[in-house]
Amino acid sequence: MDTEKIIAELDGIYGKGKGLGIYTTIMPGIIADFTGILNKARPGAVIKEEYGLEDKKAVVYVRGTKQKTGLTDISIEIKKYNLRTD
């Protein structure tokens, strides 16, 4: 998980300099929720979750694999929210 990349992506969506504040506000809760889900999964399971931000400007995609050793591999991607009209 590359914190600087996530903050840069948030800056691109919300405006320069706003990414860090948004990151420190939303990410602890998202990581805690996702970690809880992943901890309940069986070893080898791949878990994917999508967290839409309340303001509908961005979506946080989290993917993780629970390893047999109990360790987890987590990746996070943030995308600008796109409203589908189809």
HTML snippet that shows the backbone in 3Dmol.js (N, CA, C, O; Angstrom):
<script src="https://3Dmol.org/build/3Dmol-min.js"></script>
<div id="view" style="width:600px;height:400px;position:relative"></div>
<script>
const pdb = `
ATOM      1  N   MET A   1       0.859  -1.168   0.000  1.00  0.00           N
ATOM      2  CA  MET A   1       0.000   0.000   0.000  1.00  0.00           C
ATOM      3  C   MET A   1       0.904   1.230   0.000  1.00  0.00           C
ATOM      4  O   MET A   1       1.650   1.453   0.954  1.00  0.00           O
ATOM      5  N   ASP A   2       0.843   2.019  -1.053  1.00  0.00           N
ATOM      6  CA  ASP A   2       1.686   3.197  -1.207  1.00  0.00           C
ATOM      7  C   ASP A   2       0.900   4.444  -0.803  1.00  0.00           C
ATOM      8  O   ASP A   2       0.100   4.966  -1.580  1.00  0.00           O
ATOM      9  N   THR A   3       1.135   4.907   0.405  1.00  0.00           N
ATOM     10  CA  THR A   3       0.395   6.040   0.959  1.00  0.00           C
ATOM     11  C   THR A   3       0.517   7.284   0.089  1.00  0.00           C
ATOM     12  O   THR A   3      -0.474   7.973  -0.152  1.00  0.00           O
ATOM     13  N   GLU A   4       1.727   7.574  -0.381  1.00  0.00           N
ATOM     14  CA  GLU A   4       1.933   8.773  -1.200  1.00  0.00           C
ATOM     15  C   GLU A   4       1.132   8.718  -2.495  1.00  0.00           C
ATOM     16  O   GLU A   4       0.602   9.736  -2.942  1.00  0.00           O
ATOM     17  N   LYS A   5       1.042   7.545  -3.093  1.00  0.00           N
ATOM     18  CA  LYS A   5       0.263   7.390  -4.328  1.00  0.00           C
ATOM     19  C   LYS A   5      -1.223   7.614  -4.058  1.00  0.00           C
ATOM     20  O   LYS A   5      -1.909   8.273  -4.839  1.00  0.00           O
ATOM     21  N   ILE A   6      -1.711   7.067  -2.956  1.00  0.00           N
ATOM     22  CA  ILE A   6      -3.119   7.238  -2.606  1.00  0.00           C
ATOM     23  C   ILE A   6      -3.431   8.715  -2.358  1.00  0.00           C
ATOM     24  O   ILE A   6      -4.456   9.220  -2.815  1.00  0.00           O
ATOM     25  N   ILE A   7      -2.561   9.394  -1.645  1.00  0.00           N
ATOM     26  CA  ILE A   7      -2.760  10.822  -1.373  1.00  0.00           C
ATOM     27  C   ILE A   7      -2.733  11.621  -2.667  1.00  0.00           C
ATOM     28  O   ILE A   7      -3.525  12.548  -2.838  1.00  0.00           O
ATOM     29  N   ALA A   8      -1.829  11.272  -3.582  1.00  0.00           N
ATOM     30  CA  ALA A   8      -1.753  11.957  -4.881  1.00  0.00           C
ATOM     31  C   ALA A   8      -3.035  11.739  -5.684  1.00  0.00           C
ATOM     32  O   ALA A   8      -3.525  12.665  -6.332  1.00  0.00           O
ATOM     33  N   GLU A   9      -3.579  10.526  -5.645  1.00  0.00           N
ATOM     34  CA  GLU A   9      -4.838  10.254  -6.341  1.00  0.00           C
ATOM     35  C   GLU A   9      -5.978  11.079  -5.741  1.00  0.00           C
ATOM     36  O   GLU A   9      -6.812  11.617  -6.470  1.00  0.00           O
ATOM     37  N   LEU A  10      -6.009  11.173  -4.421  1.00  0.00           N
ATOM     38  CA  LEU A  10      -7.036  11.990  -3.765  1.00  0.00           C
ATOM     39  C   LEU A  10      -6.864  13.464  -4.105  1.00  0.00           C
ATOM     40  O   LEU A  10      -7.854  14.166  -4.312  1.00  0.00           O
ATOM     41  N   ASP A  11      -5.626  13.943  -4.165  1.00  0.00           N
ATOM     42  CA  ASP A  11      -5.360  15.324  -4.586  1.00  0.00           C
ATOM     43  C   ASP A  11      -5.924  15.583  -5.981  1.00  0.00           C
ATOM     44  O   ASP A  11      -6.501  16.639  -6.245  1.00  0.00           O
ATOM     45  N   GLY A  12      -5.749  14.601  -6.872  1.00  0.00           N
ATOM     46  CA  GLY A  12      -6.246  14.745  -8.235  1.00  0.00           C
ATOM     47  C   GLY A  12      -7.759  14.830  -8.318  1.00  0.00           C
ATOM     48  O   GLY A  12      -8.301  15.464  -9.224  1.00  0.00           O
ATOM     49  N   ILE A  13      -8.429  14.203  -7.393  1.00  0.00           N
ATOM     50  CA  ILE A  13      -9.891  14.212  -7.389  1.00  0.00           C
ATOM     51  C   ILE A  13     -10.445  15.409  -6.631  1.00  0.00           C
ATOM     52  O   ILE A  13     -11.391  16.049  -7.090  1.00  0.00           O
ATOM     53  N   TYR A  14      -9.863  15.719  -5.473  1.00  0.00           N
ATOM     54  CA  TYR A  14     -10.415  16.749  -4.589  1.00  0.00           C
ATOM     55  C   TYR A  14      -9.729  18.104  -4.677  1.00  0.00           C
ATOM     56  O   TYR A  14     -10.259  19.104  -4.191  1.00  0.00           O
ATOM     57  N   GLY A  15      -8.557  18.142  -5.294  1.00  0.00           N
ATOM     58  CA  GLY A  15      -7.820  19.397  -5.390  1.00  0.00           C
ATOM     59  C   GLY A  15      -6.503  19.316  -4.641  1.00  0.00           C
ATOM     60  O   GLY A  15      -6.391  18.648  -3.613  1.00  0.00           O
ATOM     61  N   LYS A  16      -5.523  19.999  -5.169  1.00  0.00           N
ATOM     62  CA  LYS A  16      -4.167  19.956  -4.617  1.00  0.00           C
ATOM     63  C   LYS A  16      -4.163  20.327  -3.135  1.00  0.00           C
ATOM     64  O   LYS A  16      -4.729  21.340  -2.723  1.00  0.00           O
ATOM     65  N   GLY A  17      -3.506  19.475  -2.348  1.00  0.00           N
ATOM     66  CA  GLY A  17      -3.360  19.724  -0.927  1.00  0.00           C
ATOM     67  C   GLY A  17      -4.468  19.159  -0.052  1.00  0.00           C
ATOM     68  O   GLY A  17      -4.372  19.210   1.175  1.00  0.00           O
ATOM     69  N   LYS A  18      -5.513  18.624  -0.661  1.00  0.00           N
ATOM     70  CA  LYS A  18      -6.629  18.095   0.133  1.00  0.00           C
ATOM     71  C   LYS A  18      -6.527  16.590   0.378  1.00  0.00           C
ATOM     72  O   LYS A  18      -7.228  16.058   1.238  1.00  0.00           O
ATOM     73  N   GLY A  19      -5.671  15.907  -0.362  1.00  0.00           N
ATOM     74  CA  GLY A  19      -5.571  14.458  -0.285  1.00  0.00           C
ATOM     75  C   GLY A  19      -5.180  13.926   1.083  1.00  0.00           C
ATOM     76  O   GLY A  19      -5.745  12.935   1.546  1.00  0.00           O
ATOM     77  N   LEU A  20      -4.225  14.568   1.731  1.00  0.00           N
ATOM     78  CA  LEU A  20      -3.751  14.086   3.036  1.00  0.00           C
ATOM     79  C   LEU A  20      -4.871  14.131   4.072  1.00  0.00           C
ATOM     80  O   LEU A  20      -5.052  13.177   4.829  1.00  0.00           O
ATOM     81  N   GLY A  21      -5.607  15.210   4.111  1.00  0.00           N
ATOM     82  CA  GLY A  21      -6.696  15.334   5.076  1.00  0.00           C
ATOM     83  C   GLY A  21      -7.783  14.299   4.845  1.00  0.00           C
ATOM     84  O   GLY A  21      -8.311  13.718   5.794  1.00  0.00           O
ATOM     85  N   ILE A  22      -8.113  14.073   3.590  1.00  0.00           N
ATOM     86  CA  ILE A  22      -9.122  13.076   3.259  1.00  0.00           C
ATOM     87  C   ILE A  22      -8.596  11.691   3.588  1.00  0.00           C
ATOM     88  O   ILE A  22      -9.325  10.863   4.136  1.00  0.00           O
ATOM     89  N   TYR A  23      -7.339  11.431   3.260  1.00  0.00           N
ATOM     90  CA  TYR A  23      -6.715  10.135   3.549  1.00  0.00           C
ATOM     91  C   TYR A  23      -6.775   9.829   5.042  1.00  0.00           C
ATOM     92  O   TYR A  23      -7.178   8.735   5.437  1.00  0.00           O
ATOM     93  N   THR A  24      -6.377  10.786   5.870  1.00  0.00           N
ATOM     94  CA  THR A  24      -6.344  10.540   7.316  1.00  0.00           C
ATOM     95  C   THR A  24      -7.748  10.418   7.911  1.00  0.00           C
ATOM     96  O   THR A  24      -7.914   9.866   8.999  1.00  0.00           O
ATOM     97  N   THR A  25      -8.746  10.924   7.214  1.00  0.00           N
ATOM     98  CA  THR A  25     -10.120  10.834   7.684  1.00  0.00           C
ATOM     99  C   THR A  25     -10.769   9.502   7.303  1.00  0.00           C
ATOM    100  O   THR A  25     -11.410   8.860   8.136  1.00  0.00           O
ATOM    101  N   ILE A  26     -10.603   9.089   6.045  1.00  0.00           N
ATOM    102  CA  ILE A  26     -11.342   7.919   5.569  1.00  0.00           C
ATOM    103  C   ILE A  26     -10.597   6.593   5.671  1.00  0.00           C
ATOM    104  O   ILE A  26     -11.216   5.560   5.927  1.00  0.00           O
ATOM    105  N   MET A  27      -9.301   6.603   5.477  1.00  0.00           N
ATOM    106  CA  MET A  27      -8.581   5.338   5.350  1.00  0.00           C
ATOM    107  C   MET A  27      -8.537   4.490   6.624  1.00  0.00           C
ATOM    108  O   MET A  27      -8.633   3.268   6.519  1.00  0.00           O
ATOM    109  N   PRO A  28      -8.399   5.060   7.804  1.00  0.00           N
ATOM    110  CA  PRO A  28      -8.391   4.188   8.995  1.00  0.00           C
ATOM    111  C   PRO A  28      -9.654   3.334   9.111  1.00  0.00           C
ATOM    112  O   PRO A  28      -9.567   2.151   9.439  1.00  0.00           O
ATOM    113  N   GLY A  29     -10.804   3.908   8.851  1.00  0.00           N
ATOM    114  CA  GLY A  29     -12.055   3.162   8.929  1.00  0.00           C
ATOM    115  C   GLY A  29     -12.169   2.107   7.844  1.00  0.00           C
ATOM    116  O   GLY A  29     -12.631   0.994   8.095  1.00  0.00           O
ATOM    117  N   ILE A  30     -11.749   2.459   6.639  1.00  0.00           N
ATOM    118  CA  ILE A  30     -11.796   1.508   5.530  1.00  0.00           C
ATOM    119  C   ILE A  30     -10.863   0.341   5.801  1.00  0.00           C
ATOM    120  O   ILE A  30     -11.245  -0.815   5.618  1.00  0.00           O
ATOM    121  N   ILE A  31      -9.651   0.630   6.234  1.00  0.00           N
ATOM    122  CA  ILE A  31      -8.681  -0.435   6.517  1.00  0.00           C
ATOM    123  C   ILE A  31      -9.175  -1.319   7.666  1.00  0.00           C
ATOM    124  O   ILE A  31      -9.042  -2.542   7.603  1.00  0.00           O
ATOM    125  N   ALA A  32      -9.737  -0.720   8.704  1.00  0.00           N
ATOM    126  CA  ALA A  32     -10.246  -1.505   9.830  1.00  0.00           C
ATOM    127  C   ALA A  32     -11.377  -2.426   9.386  1.00  0.00           C
ATOM    128  O   ALA A  32     -11.405  -3.599   9.757  1.00  0.00           O
ATOM    129  N   ASP A  33     -12.304  -1.905   8.599  1.00  0.00           N
ATOM    130  CA  ASP A  33     -13.414  -2.710   8.117  1.00  0.00           C
ATOM    131  C   ASP A  33     -12.911  -3.851   7.234  1.00  0.00           C
ATOM    132  O   ASP A  33     -13.306  -5.003   7.410  1.00  0.00           O
ATOM    133  N   PHE A  34     -12.045  -3.523   6.292  1.00  0.00           N
ATOM    134  CA  PHE A  34     -11.547  -4.538   5.368  1.00  0.00           C
ATOM    135  C   PHE A  34     -10.707  -5.598   6.094  1.00  0.00           C
ATOM    136  O   PHE A  34     -10.810  -6.786   5.789  1.00  0.00           O
ATOM    137  N   THR A  35      -9.897  -5.179   7.031  1.00  0.00           N
ATOM    138  CA  THR A  35      -9.087  -6.127   7.792  1.00  0.00           C
ATOM    139  C   THR A  35      -9.969  -7.100   8.558  1.00  0.00           C
ATOM    140  O   THR A  35      -9.655  -8.287   8.642  1.00  0.00           O
ATOM    141  N   GLY A  36     -11.067  -6.610   9.115  1.00  0.00           N
ATOM    142  CA  GLY A  36     -12.009  -7.483   9.816  1.00  0.00           C
ATOM    143  C   GLY A  36     -12.614  -8.519   8.888  1.00  0.00           C
ATOM    144  O   GLY A  36     -12.739  -9.688   9.253  1.00  0.00           O
ATOM    145  N   ILE A  37     -12.988  -8.097   7.687  1.00  0.00           N
ATOM    146  CA  ILE A  37     -13.535  -9.025   6.697  1.00  0.00           C
ATOM    147  C   ILE A  37     -12.478 -10.046   6.298  1.00  0.00           C
ATOM    148  O   ILE A  37     -12.759 -11.242   6.224  1.00  0.00           O
ATOM    149  N   LEU A  38     -11.280  -9.580   6.043  1.00  0.00           N
ATOM    150  CA  LEU A  38     -10.197 -10.465   5.605  1.00  0.00           C
ATOM    151  C   LEU A  38      -9.806 -11.457   6.693  1.00  0.00           C
ATOM    152  O   LEU A  38      -9.501 -12.613   6.399  1.00  0.00           O
ATOM    153  N   ASN A  39      -9.813 -11.016   7.940  1.00  0.00           N
ATOM    154  CA  ASN A  39      -9.458 -11.912   9.048  1.00  0.00           C
ATOM    155  C   ASN A  39     -10.440 -13.074   9.196  1.00  0.00           C
ATOM    156  O   ASN A  39     -10.062 -14.149   9.663  1.00  0.00           O
ATOM    157  N   LYS A  40     -11.688 -12.864   8.805  1.00  0.00           N
ATOM    158  CA  LYS A  40     -12.699 -13.918   8.894  1.00  0.00           C
ATOM    159  C   LYS A  40     -12.647 -14.882   7.709  1.00  0.00           C
ATOM    160  O   LYS A  40     -13.270 -15.943   7.744  1.00  0.00           O
ATOM    161  N   ALA A  41     -11.916 -14.522   6.672  1.00  0.00           N
ATOM    162  CA  ALA A  41     -11.847 -15.345   5.461  1.00  0.00           C
ATOM    163  C   ALA A  41     -10.948 -16.557   5.669  1.00  0.00           C
ATOM    164  O   ALA A  41     -10.094 -16.570   6.556  1.00  0.00           O
ATOM    165  N   ARG A  42     -11.151 -17.555   4.851  1.00  0.00           N
ATOM    166  CA  ARG A  42     -10.307 -18.745   4.902  1.00  0.00           C
ATOM    167  C   ARG A  42      -8.956 -18.438   4.248  1.00  0.00           C
ATOM    168  O   ARG A  42      -8.878 -17.569   3.380  1.00  0.00           O
ATOM    169  N   PRO A  43      -7.910 -19.128   4.647  1.00  0.00           N
ATOM    170  CA  PRO A  43      -6.594 -18.932   4.024  1.00  0.00           C
ATOM    171  C   PRO A  43      -6.668 -19.166   2.516  1.00  0.00           C
ATOM    172  O   PRO A  43      -7.294 -20.120   2.053  1.00  0.00           O
ATOM    173  N   GLY A  44      -6.034 -18.300   1.778  1.00  0.00           N
ATOM    174  CA  GLY A  44      -6.027 -18.379   0.323  1.00  0.00           C
ATOM    175  C   GLY A  44      -7.147 -17.600  -0.334  1.00  0.00           C
ATOM    176  O   GLY A  44      -7.147 -17.428  -1.553  1.00  0.00           O
ATOM    177  N   ALA A  45      -8.105 -17.125   0.454  1.00  0.00           N
ATOM    178  CA  ALA A  45      -9.243 -16.389  -0.102  1.00  0.00           C
ATOM    179  C   ALA A  45      -8.816 -15.019  -0.598  1.00  0.00           C
ATOM    180  O   ALA A  45      -7.999 -14.344   0.028  1.00  0.00           O
ATOM    181  N   VAL A  46      -9.377 -14.620  -1.730  1.00  0.00           N
ATOM    182  CA  VAL A  46      -9.175 -13.280  -2.278  1.00  0.00           C
ATOM    183  C   VAL A  46     -10.456 -12.496  -2.008  1.00  0.00           C
ATOM    184  O   VAL A  46     -11.537 -12.897  -2.437  1.00  0.00           O
ATOM    185  N   ILE A  47     -10.333 -11.403  -1.311  1.00  0.00           N
ATOM    186  CA  ILE A  47     -11.480 -10.578  -0.942  1.00  0.00           C
ATOM    187  C   ILE A  47     -11.376  -9.245  -1.662  1.00  0.00           C
ATOM    188  O   ILE A  47     -10.307  -8.636  -1.714  1.00  0.00           O
ATOM    189  N   LYS A  48     -12.499  -8.796  -2.219  1.00  0.00           N
ATOM    190  CA  LYS A  48     -12.561  -7.494  -2.904  1.00  0.00           C
ATOM    191  C   LYS A  48     -13.721  -6.714  -2.311  1.00  0.00           C
ATOM    192  O   LYS A  48     -14.825  -7.238  -2.162  1.00  0.00           O
ATOM    193  N   GLU A  49     -13.465  -5.475  -1.977  1.00  0.00           N
ATOM    194  CA  GLU A  49     -14.511  -4.601  -1.442  1.00  0.00           C
ATOM    195  C   GLU A  49     -14.429  -3.246  -2.136  1.00  0.00           C
ATOM    196  O   GLU A  49     -13.366  -2.823  -2.591  1.00  0.00           O
ATOM    197  N   GLU A  50     -15.554  -2.592  -2.204  1.00  0.00           N
ATOM    198  CA  GLU A  50     -15.660  -1.268  -2.817  1.00  0.00           C
ATOM    199  C   GLU A  50     -16.295  -0.333  -1.793  1.00  0.00           C
ATOM    200  O   GLU A  50     -17.361  -0.623  -1.251  1.00  0.00           O
ATOM    201  N   TYR A  51     -15.636   0.778  -1.539  1.00  0.00           N
ATOM    202  CA  TYR A  51     -16.131   1.755  -0.571  1.00  0.00           C
ATOM    203  C   TYR A  51     -16.380   3.075  -1.299  1.00  0.00           C
ATOM    204  O   TYR A  51     -15.438   3.753  -1.711  1.00  0.00           O
ATOM    205  N   GLY A  52     -17.644   3.430  -1.453  1.00  0.00           N
ATOM    206  CA  GLY A  52     -17.989   4.701  -2.071  1.00  0.00           C
ATOM    207  C   GLY A  52     -17.969   5.802  -1.030  1.00  0.00           C
ATOM    208  O   GLY A  52     -18.563   5.662   0.039  1.00  0.00           O
ATOM    209  N   LEU A  53     -17.290   6.897  -1.335  1.00  0.00           N
ATOM    210  CA  LEU A  53     -17.252   8.009  -0.401  1.00  0.00           C
ATOM    211  C   LEU A  53     -18.592   8.735  -0.408  1.00  0.00           C
ATOM    212  O   LEU A  53     -19.271   8.792  -1.433  1.00  0.00           O
ATOM    213  N   GLU A  54     -18.961   9.282   0.733  1.00  0.00           N
ATOM    214  CA  GLU A  54     -20.284   9.886   0.893  1.00  0.00           C
ATOM    215  C   GLU A  54     -20.564  11.007  -0.096  1.00  0.00           C
ATOM    216  O   GLU A  54     -21.705  11.193  -0.517  1.00  0.00           O
ATOM    217  N   ASP A  55     -19.532  11.754  -0.469  1.00  0.00           N
ATOM    218  CA  ASP A  55     -19.757  12.871  -1.384  1.00  0.00           C
ATOM    219  C   ASP A  55     -19.861  12.438  -2.842  1.00  0.00           C
ATOM    220  O   ASP A  55     -20.061  13.270  -3.727  1.00  0.00           O
ATOM    221  N   LYS A  56     -19.727  11.144  -3.091  1.00  0.00           N
ATOM    222  CA  LYS A  56     -19.844  10.551  -4.425  1.00  0.00           C
ATOM    223  C   LYS A  56     -18.771  11.039  -5.402  1.00  0.00           C
ATOM    224  O   LYS A  56     -18.966  10.975  -6.616  1.00  0.00           O
ATOM    225  N   LYS A  57     -17.650  11.520  -4.885  1.00  0.00           N
ATOM    226  CA  LYS A  57     -16.562  11.960  -5.755  1.00  0.00           C
ATOM    227  C   LYS A  57     -15.548  10.868  -6.029  1.00  0.00           C
ATOM    228  O   LYS A  57     -14.856  10.909  -7.046  1.00  0.00           O
ATOM    229  N   ALA A  58     -15.450   9.893  -5.141  1.00  0.00           N
ATOM    230  CA  ALA A  58     -14.430   8.861  -5.310  1.00  0.00           C
ATOM    231  C   ALA A  58     -14.912   7.531  -4.748  1.00  0.00           C
ATOM    232  O   ALA A  58     -15.800   7.464  -3.898  1.00  0.00           O
ATOM    233  N   VAL A  59     -14.283   6.473  -5.263  1.00  0.00           N
ATOM    234  CA  VAL A  59     -14.534   5.119  -4.803  1.00  0.00           C
ATOM    235  C   VAL A  59     -13.188   4.501  -4.448  1.00  0.00           C
ATOM    236  O   VAL A  59     -12.217   4.629  -5.193  1.00  0.00           O
ATOM    237  N   VAL A  60     -13.144   3.834  -3.308  1.00  0.00           N
ATOM    238  CA  VAL A  60     -11.926   3.157  -2.868  1.00  0.00           C
ATOM    239  C   VAL A  60     -12.127   1.662  -3.081  1.00  0.00           C
ATOM    240  O   VAL A  60     -13.045   1.059  -2.525  1.00  0.00           O
ATOM    241  N   TYR A  61     -11.251   1.074  -3.898  1.00  0.00           N
ATOM    242  CA  TYR A  61     -11.289  -0.366  -4.153  1.00  0.00           C
ATOM    243  C   TYR A  61     -10.170  -1.012  -3.347  1.00  0.00           C
ATOM    244  O   TYR A  61      -9.007  -0.621  -3.451  1.00  0.00           O
ATOM    245  N   VAL A  62     -10.536  -2.003  -2.545  1.00  0.00           N
ATOM    246  CA  VAL A  62      -9.550  -2.686  -1.713  1.00  0.00           C
ATOM    247  C   VAL A  62      -9.607  -4.170  -2.061  1.00  0.00           C
ATOM    248  O   VAL A  62     -10.680  -4.767  -2.154  1.00  0.00           O
ATOM    249  N   ARG A  63      -8.437  -4.741  -2.248  1.00  0.00           N
ATOM    250  CA  ARG A  63      -8.329  -6.161  -2.588  1.00  0.00           C
ATOM    251  C   ARG A  63      -7.283  -6.773  -1.672  1.00  0.00           C
ATOM    252  O   ARG A  63      -6.218  -6.193  -1.459  1.00  0.00           O
ATOM    253  N   GLY A  64      -7.582  -7.926  -1.139  1.00  0.00           N
ATOM    254  CA  GLY A  64      -6.631  -8.571  -0.251  1.00  0.00           C
ATOM    255  C   GLY A  64      -6.686 -10.077  -0.357  1.00  0.00           C
ATOM    256  O   GLY A  64      -7.716 -10.656  -0.700  1.00  0.00           O
ATOM    257  N   THR A  65      -5.571 -10.697  -0.060  1.00  0.00           N
ATOM    258  CA  THR A  65      -5.472 -12.155  -0.031  1.00  0.00           C
ATOM    259  C   THR A  65      -4.983 -12.569   1.342  1.00  0.00           C
ATOM    260  O   THR A  65      -3.945 -12.103   1.813  1.00  0.00           O
ATOM    261  N   LYS A  66      -5.737 -13.447   1.977  1.00  0.00           N
ATOM    262  CA  LYS A  66      -5.305 -13.966   3.267  1.00  0.00           C
ATOM    263  C   LYS A  66      -4.367 -15.134   3.015  1.00  0.00           C
ATOM    264  O   LYS A  66      -4.749 -16.127   2.396  1.00  0.00           O
ATOM    265  N   GLN A  67      -3.163 -15.012   3.488  1.00  0.00           N
ATOM    266  CA  GLN A  67      -2.158 -16.053   3.299  1.00  0.00           C
ATOM    267  C   GLN A  67      -2.333 -17.157   4.337  1.00  0.00           C
ATOM    268  O   GLN A  67      -2.949 -16.942   5.381  1.00  0.00           O
ATOM    269  N   LYS A  68      -1.797 -18.322   4.054  1.00  0.00           N
ATOM    270  CA  LYS A  68      -1.878 -19.449   4.992  1.00  0.00           C
ATOM    271  C   LYS A  68      -1.130 -19.155   6.285  1.00  0.00           C
ATOM    272  O   LYS A  68      -1.447 -19.720   7.332  1.00  0.00           O
ATOM    273  N   THR A  69      -0.137 -18.270   6.213  1.00  0.00           N
ATOM    274  CA  THR A  69       0.644 -17.911   7.399  1.00  0.00           C
ATOM    275  C   THR A  69      -0.096 -16.938   8.303  1.00  0.00           C
ATOM    276  O   THR A  69       0.364 -16.630   9.403  1.00  0.00           O
ATOM    277  N   GLY A  70      -1.264 -16.445   7.832  1.00  0.00           N
ATOM    278  CA  GLY A  70      -2.023 -15.476   8.602  1.00  0.00           C
ATOM    279  C   GLY A  70      -1.751 -14.042   8.168  1.00  0.00           C
ATOM    280  O   GLY A  70      -2.508 -13.128   8.494  1.00  0.00           O
ATOM    281  N   LEU A  71      -0.662 -13.858   7.428  1.00  0.00           N
ATOM    282  CA  LEU A  71      -0.356 -12.529   6.904  1.00  0.00           C
ATOM    283  C   LEU A  71      -1.317 -12.209   5.767  1.00  0.00           C
ATOM    284  O   LEU A  71      -1.908 -13.115   5.180  1.00  0.00           O
ATOM    285  N   THR A  72      -1.474 -10.943   5.458  1.00  0.00           N
ATOM    286  CA  THR A  72      -2.358 -10.544   4.374  1.00  0.00           C
ATOM    287  C   THR A  72      -1.622  -9.648   3.394  1.00  0.00           C
ATOM    288  O   THR A  72      -0.679  -8.942   3.750  1.00  0.00           O
ATOM    289  N   ASP A  73      -2.071  -9.696   2.171  1.00  0.00           N
ATOM    290  CA  ASP A  73      -1.541  -8.842   1.107  1.00  0.00           C
ATOM    291  C   ASP A  73      -2.697  -7.959   0.668  1.00  0.00           C
ATOM    292  O   ASP A  73      -3.699  -8.464   0.163  1.00  0.00           O
ATOM    293  N   ILE A  74      -2.577  -6.646   0.851  1.00  0.00           N
ATOM    294  CA  ILE A  74      -3.673  -5.724   0.565  1.00  0.00           C
ATOM    295  C   ILE A  74      -3.233  -4.699  -0.473  1.00  0.00           C
ATOM    296  O   ILE A  74      -2.135  -4.151  -0.385  1.00  0.00           O
ATOM    297  N   SER A  75      -4.094  -4.443  -1.457  1.00  0.00           N
ATOM    298  CA  SER A  75      -3.849  -3.372  -2.421  1.00  0.00           C
ATOM    299  C   SER A  75      -5.055  -2.435  -2.410  1.00  0.00           C
ATOM    300  O   SER A  75      -6.194  -2.858  -2.213  1.00  0.00           O
ATOM    301  N   ILE A  76      -4.771  -1.158  -2.626  1.00  0.00           N
ATOM    302  CA  ILE A  76      -5.819  -0.134  -2.596  1.00  0.00           C
ATOM    303  C   ILE A  76      -5.718   0.698  -3.862  1.00  0.00           C
ATOM    304  O   ILE A  76      -4.629   1.083  -4.288  1.00  0.00           O
ATOM    305  N   GLU A  77      -6.875   0.967  -4.455  1.00  0.00           N
ATOM    306  CA  GLU A  77      -6.934   1.810  -5.642  1.00  0.00           C
ATOM    307  C   GLU A  77      -8.079   2.801  -5.444  1.00  0.00           C
ATOM    308  O   GLU A  77      -9.152   2.439  -4.959  1.00  0.00           O
ATOM    309  N   ILE A  78      -7.841   4.035  -5.820  1.00  0.00           N
ATOM    310  CA  ILE A  78      -8.873   5.063  -5.694  1.00  0.00           C
ATOM    311  C   ILE A  78      -9.181   5.593  -7.081  1.00  0.00           C
ATOM    312  O   ILE A  78      -8.280   5.936  -7.846  1.00  0.00           O
ATOM    313  N   LYS A  79     -10.451   5.655  -7.391  1.00  0.00           N
ATOM    314  CA  LYS A  79     -10.881   6.145  -8.696  1.00  0.00           C
ATOM    315  C   LYS A  79     -11.937   7.216  -8.505  1.00  0.00           C
ATOM    316  O   LYS A  79     -12.703   7.205  -7.541  1.00  0.00           O
ATOM    317  N   LYS A  80     -11.956   8.129  -9.440  1.00  0.00           N
ATOM    318  CA  LYS A  80     -13.001   9.136  -9.460  1.00  0.00           C
ATOM    319  C   LYS A  80     -14.323   8.434  -9.727  1.00  0.00           C
ATOM    320  O   LYS A  80     -14.411   7.569 -10.599  1.00  0.00           O
ATOM    321  N   TYR A  81     -15.332   8.805  -8.986  1.00  0.00           N
ATOM    322  CA  TYR A  81     -16.651   8.204  -9.128  1.00  0.00           C
ATOM    323  C   TYR A  81     -17.251   8.619 -10.451  1.00  0.00           C
ATOM    324  O   TYR A  81     -17.288   9.806 -10.775  1.00  0.00           O
ATOM    325  N   ASN A  82     -17.725   7.646 -11.223  1.00  0.00           N
ATOM    326  CA  ASN A  82     -18.396   7.922 -12.496  1.00  0.00           C
ATOM    327  C   ASN A  82     -19.822   7.430 -12.416  1.00  0.00           C
ATOM    328  O   ASN A  82     -20.069   6.243 -12.207  1.00  0.00           O
ATOM    329  N   LEU A  83     -20.739   8.323 -12.579  1.00  0.00           N
ATOM    330  CA  LEU A  83     -22.155   7.967 -12.566  1.00  0.00           C
ATOM    331  C   LEU A  83     -22.516   7.353 -13.901  1.00  0.00           C
ATOM    332  O   LEU A  83     -22.362   7.983 -14.947  1.00  0.00           O
ATOM    333  N   ARG A  84     -22.998   6.120 -13.863  1.00  0.00           N
ATOM    334  CA  ARG A  84     -23.401   5.439 -15.103  1.00  0.00           C
ATOM    335  C   ARG A  84     -24.803   5.855 -15.473  1.00  0.00           C
ATOM    336  O   ARG A  84     -25.676   5.990 -14.616  1.00  0.00           O
ATOM    337  N   THR A  85     -25.005   6.053 -16.737  1.00  0.00           N
ATOM    338  CA  THR A  85     -26.339   6.447 -17.214  1.00  0.00           C
ATOM    339  C   THR A  85     -26.974   5.373 -18.087  1.00  0.00           C
ATOM    340  O   THR A  85     -28.040   5.597 -18.660  1.00  0.00           O
ATOM    341  N   ASP A  86     -26.329   4.197 -18.198  1.00  0.00           N
ATOM    342  CA  ASP A  86     -26.899   3.129 -19.041  1.00  0.00           C
ATOM    343  C   ASP A  86     -27.770   2.180 -18.272  1.00  0.00           C
ATOM    344  O   ASP A  86     -28.314   1.238 -18.847  1.00  0.00           O
TER     345      ASP A  86
END
`;
const viewer = $3Dmol.createViewer("view");
viewer.addModel(pdb, "pdb");
viewer.setStyle({}, {cartoon: {color: "spectrum"}});
viewer.zoomTo();
viewer.render();
</script>
